[in-house]
Amino acid sequence: MSYLDQDYREIITKAVIGKGKKFTQQKHIIQSPHKPSSILGCWVINHLYQAKHLSEDRVEINGSYELNVWYSYNDHTKTDVVTERVTYQDQIDLAAKDKQTVGSTVEVHARTLTQPQSVSCIIDKKDGKINTEVEREFMVEVIGDTKVSVRVDPSTMVDSSKNLDSDLKPDFFSGKQDSNEHTSH
């Protein structure tokens, strides 16, 4: 197919020009003010993130969340909650990329497939610190300008050598109509 072929046209449009996803498991160590006896619960809340385009092959997500660990201490007689804000940075490779991109302005859309959640929360017997493991998964799409080639129906092509003036009705937009035309109400 030749792009100079009269049966084809190139259209520039916004489209998804790159896609990727990444699953991450990250460990965190939390120091509580008391030596924990047992873990009663672990929650991840207040998740915030931003995505930015690094290169044609990669997107970076910078985010943070709070880890809240409810634990017992003093030989299971008291409880407390320790909260720690955690920051992270995920670089996501774009697996699918469009080769027909034009221009350099892009938008990045990121969404979580798996919100950050605790999958493990245990007490280290040696030092009494709380070890947590959090998992999260993101999907990113990069949107930019791309070229699309479309086939044009040759029967709809206009012959530019034909005199179009003979087909125009000069009074069409003025509201005047030919006496032969009828209007139905």
C-alpha positions as CSV (number, residue, x, y, z in Angstrom):
1,M,0.0,0.0,0.0
2,S,1.4,3.3,-1.0
3,Y,0.5,6.3,1.1
4,L,0.4,8.4,-2.1
5,D,-2.2,6.0,-3.5
6,Q,-5.5,7.9,-4.1
7,D,-7.5,5.2,-2.4
8,Y,-5.9,5.9,1.0
9,R,-5.8,8.8,3.4
10,E,-3.7,9.4,6.6
11,I,-5.6,10.7,9.6
12,I,-3.9,12.0,12.7
13,T,-5.8,11.2,15.8
14,K,-5.4,10.7,19.6
15,A,-5.1,7.1,20.5
16,V,-3.4,4.8,23.0
17,I,0.2,4.6,21.8
18,G,1.7,2.6,24.7
19,K,0.5,0.1,27.3
20,G,2.0,-1.7,30.2
21,K,1.3,-3.2,33.6
22,K,3.3,-4.2,36.6
23,F,2.7,-6.2,39.8
24,T,4.9,-5.3,42.8
25,Q,5.4,-6.8,46.2
26,Q,7.3,-4.6,48.6
27,K,8.5,-5.3,52.2
28,H,8.3,-2.7,54.9
29,I,9.8,-2.7,58.5
30,I,7.9,-0.8,61.1
31,Q,9.2,0.1,64.5
32,S,6.4,0.2,67.1
33,P,6.7,2.2,70.4
34,H,6.0,-1.1,72.4
35,K,7.3,-4.6,71.9
36,P,4.4,-6.3,70.1
37,S,3.0,-9.6,71.5
38,S,0.7,-10.3,68.4
39,I,-0.6,-8.6,65.3
40,L,-4.3,-8.0,65.3
41,G,-4.6,-6.4,61.9
42,C,-2.8,-4.5,59.1
43,W,-4.5,-2.0,56.7
44,V,-3.3,0.1,53.9
45,I,-5.1,3.4,53.5
46,N,-4.8,6.8,51.9
47,H,-3.2,5.7,48.7
48,L,-2.1,8.5,46.4
49,Y,-0.1,8.3,43.2
50,Q,1.0,10.2,40.1
51,A,2.2,8.9,36.7
52,K,4.7,10.5,34.4
53,H,6.1,9.5,31.0
54,L,9.9,8.9,31.2
55,S,10.6,7.7,27.7
56,E,8.9,5.9,24.7
57,D,9.5,2.7,26.6
58,R,8.7,3.5,30.2
59,V,6.3,5.2,32.7
60,E,7.1,6.0,36.3
61,I,4.5,6.0,39.1
62,N,5.3,7.8,42.3
63,G,3.0,7.1,45.2
64,S,2.5,6.8,48.9
65,Y,0.1,5.1,51.4
66,E,-0.3,4.7,55.1
67,L,0.3,1.4,56.8
68,N,-1.7,1.0,60.0
69,V,-0.8,-2.0,62.2
70,W,-3.0,-2.9,65.2
71,Y,-1.1,-5.0,67.6
72,S,-1.2,-6.2,71.2
73,Y,1.7,-5.7,73.7
74,N,2.5,-6.2,77.4
75,D,1.8,-9.9,77.1
76,H,-1.5,-9.4,75.2
77,T,-3.0,-7.1,77.8
78,K,-3.0,-3.8,75.8
79,T,-3.3,-2.7,72.2
80,D,-2.1,0.1,70.1
81,V,-2.0,1.2,66.4
82,V,1.2,2.2,64.7
83,T,0.9,4.3,61.5
84,E,3.7,4.8,59.0
85,R,3.5,6.7,55.7
86,V,5.4,4.8,53.0
87,T,6.5,6.2,49.6
88,Y,7.3,4.1,46.5
89,Q,8.4,4.5,42.9
90,D,7.5,2.0,40.2
91,Q,8.9,2.0,36.7
92,I,6.6,0.3,34.2
93,D,7.9,-0.9,30.9
94,L,5.5,-0.3,28.0
95,A,4.9,-3.7,26.4
96,A,2.8,-2.4,23.5
97,K,4.0,0.6,21.6
98,D,2.7,2.4,18.5
99,K,5.4,3.0,15.8
100,Q,3.3,5.6,13.9
101,T,3.4,8.4,16.6
102,V,3.7,12.0,15.7
103,G,4.6,14.9,18.0
104,S,6.0,14.7,21.5
105,T,3.0,15.6,23.7
106,V,1.5,12.7,25.5
107,E,-0.9,12.0,28.4
108,V,-0.4,9.2,30.9
109,H,-3.3,7.4,32.4
110,A,-2.6,5.1,35.3
111,R,-5.1,2.9,37.3
112,T,-4.7,0.4,40.0
113,L,-5.6,-3.2,39.1
114,T,-4.8,-4.2,42.7
115,Q,-5.0,-1.5,45.3
116,P,-2.1,-1.7,47.8
117,Q,-3.0,-4.3,50.4
118,S,-1.1,-6.1,53.1
119,V,-0.5,-9.8,52.4
120,S,1.8,-10.5,55.3
121,C,2.4,-8.9,58.7
122,I,4.5,-10.6,61.3
123,I,6.7,-9.8,64.3
124,D,10.4,-10.4,64.0
125,K,11.3,-12.5,67.1
126,K,14.8,-11.2,67.2
127,D,14.2,-7.4,67.4
128,G,10.5,-7.0,67.8
129,K,10.0,-5.0,64.7
130,I,7.0,-5.5,62.5
131,N,7.6,-6.9,59.0
132,T,4.9,-6.3,56.4
133,E,4.6,-7.1,52.8
134,V,2.3,-5.1,50.5
135,E,1.3,-5.9,47.0
136,R,-0.1,-3.6,44.3
137,E,-0.6,-3.7,40.5
138,F,-0.9,-0.9,38.0
139,M,-1.9,-0.6,34.4
140,V,-0.7,2.5,32.4
141,E,-1.7,3.8,29.0
142,V,0.1,6.5,27.1
143,I,-2.1,8.6,24.9
144,G,-0.7,10.7,22.0
145,D,-1.1,11.6,18.4
146,T,-0.7,8.8,15.9
147,K,-1.3,8.2,12.1
148,V,-4.1,6.0,10.9
149,S,-4.4,5.0,7.2
150,V,-7.9,4.5,5.9
151,R,-9.1,3.3,2.5
152,V,-11.4,5.7,0.7
153,D,-14.2,4.4,-1.5
154,P,-13.2,5.5,-5.1
155,S,-16.8,6.0,-6.0
156,T,-17.0,8.9,-3.5
157,M,-14.0,10.7,-4.9
158,V,-14.6,14.1,-6.5
159,D,-13.0,14.8,-9.8
160,S,-11.3,18.1,-9.3
161,S,-11.2,18.8,-13.0
162,K,-15.0,18.9,-13.2
163,N,-16.7,22.3,-13.0
164,L,-18.6,22.2,-9.8
165,D,-20.2,25.7,-10.2
166,S,-22.9,24.3,-12.5
167,D,-24.2,22.1,-9.6
168,L,-24.4,24.9,-7.1
169,K,-27.7,26.6,-6.3
170,P,-26.9,30.2,-5.4
171,D,-30.2,30.7,-3.5
172,F,-29.8,27.6,-1.3
173,F,-28.8,29.4,1.9
174,S,-31.0,32.5,1.4
175,G,-34.2,30.6,2.0
176,K,-35.5,31.1,-1.6
177,Q,-36.6,28.0,-3.4
178,D,-37.2,27.1,-7.0
179,S,-40.8,27.4,-8.0
180,N,-40.7,23.7,-8.9
181,E,-39.8,22.6,-5.4
182,H,-42.6,21.9,-2.9
183,T,-42.4,22.1,0.8
184,S,-44.6,19.8,3.0
185,H,-45.8,21.0,6.4
